[in-house]
Amino acid sequence: MNQLPEGDSAPFSTNHADCLNGVPSASNVDTSQAPPIPRTGPEYKLIKLIGGGGYGEVWLAKDAEGSFRAVKIVFRESFQSEEPYEREYNGIKTFAPLARNFPCQVQILHVGRKDDLGRFYYIMELADDVVAGQKIEPDSYTPRNLKSDLKSRGRFPFAECLEILIPLASAVENLHKNGLVHRDIKPSNIIFIEGVPKLADPGLVTDSDSTISFAGTEGYFPKEGPGTKEADIYALGIVLYETCTGRPRRDFPKLPDGIEEMSERSSLLELNTIIGKACDPRPSKRYQSARAMVSDLLSLKSGGSVKRKRKLRQNLIAALLGSSVFVVLLASFWAYQRFYMPISPGEWLVVSAPVQR
């Protein structure tokens, strides 16, 4: 793994396109005869455009040692003003060291910028190929993500849903406890690296306390909008819905057809309980932290029942409320007896002494 120097000098050369050095980024521009640009430190050759969105482009790249990486290039021109551009840059700078200590986040190997060209970039781990894993063939390379897996496989088994969602929810918890939000959690932003699911597109990560630009994908955020910790949790619920039902997000909250005959029916209903809480239309009824969602997912993994636990909690609350009502009624009845019931024959009547004038 390369340890690249910080600074404005871009560690790139290319025989295809060089987005960092002023060459147009359109993939149909032929720059194959462009000579390598000498740089200090390791060089990365941009090979193939493999993704877009989030204010920039993602390229397949190769370093001097022959290792393949992903390079995200973010353009100043994609923003209406300097402030959100700098916010995105600061977000990725903050995220990079946090990711190194958390295996379920995509790892950032280097962050740099070219202010004279109005862009910054960062180098990341490369997702597996959908067919060949880490045996990368540039001409045929297609990144593997949860969206591609759902398209080819359909609904995931219960155990596999947990294996994917527990580390992802833990990754979101790690962001939130460090004051960051992701803003665009969805299947295409969940990549696999050596078969391990990781939360990708960290370029959308930003400070949860800042005034943020609009981000997010329709259907993956609640009615209040994206860009908050609560919206990230809602998005995790929708991702879990798609993963365990095989249905697209627009079908939420419909369950799979024929669920009554499925062998995993009870397990799916347990997951549906978690989904319902994560995506409740009433914000106050949702999970108030990613940690709480992780706790319920871990409970299912250990053989527990979220539905049973929730039912017991509801019964306990009802019992406590019932006992409170009984105490209030009893006290009210005693007060009525004491102060409002007529005096019985033979009962002493206490009269206050007259006021002395």
Buried (B, 14 or more C-beta within 10 A) or exposed (E): EBEBEEEEEBBBBBBBBBBBBEBEBEEEEEEEEBEEEEBEEBBBBBBBBBBEBBBBBBBBBBBEEEBBBBBBBBBBEBBEEEEBBEBBBEBBBBBBEBBEEBEBBBBBBBBBBBEEBBBBBBBBBBBBBBEEBEEBEBEEBEBBBBBBBBEEEEBBBBEBBBBBBBBBBBBBBBBBEBEBBBBBBBBBBBBBBEEEBBBBBBBBBBBBEBEBBEBBBEBBBBEEEBBBBBBBBBBBBBBBBBBBBBBEBEBBEEBBEEBEEBEBBEBBBBBBBBBBBBBBEEBEEBBEBBBBBBEBBBBBBEEEBBBEEBEEEEEEEEEEEEEEEEEEEEEEEEEEEEEEEEEEEEEEEEEEEEEEE
